[in-house]
Amino acid sequence: MRYLTLIRLDPAAAPADGPDEKLMADMGTLLEEMTKAGVLLDTAGLRPIEEATRIRQSKGVQTVLDGPYTEAKEVIGGYCLLQTRSQEEAVEWSRRFLRVHGPEWDIEVEVRQVVEPE
């Protein structure tokens, strides 16, 4: 089963200098372990919300909105696409991902199963 892990954070609460060298090294180690375990299909961070575009549709009318979005308190900063045997396994890998960030990061992930064709 495939699971998409959406990484949410409040940019205002993230460390001002972004990820430090230790975090990047620890993240590299974890991602290598996930790759060797065969669970990591893809992962990436996302460009800043200021560069984003939203397209809304209401009653058939589309509106294109360029970032930043004043109502956005938290943003999706990245994602991981995992292939695991169960949701519990996807959750455990995601918990390990959060632990790597340490207490200085105010971050959460949302783990959702990808709908697969029958």
Secondary structure by P-SEA (a helix, b strand, c coil): cbbbbbbbbcccccccccccaaaaaaaaaaaaaaaaaccccbbbbbcccccbbbbbbcccbbbbbccccccccccccbbbbbbcccaaaaaaaaaaaaaaacccccbbbbbbbccccc
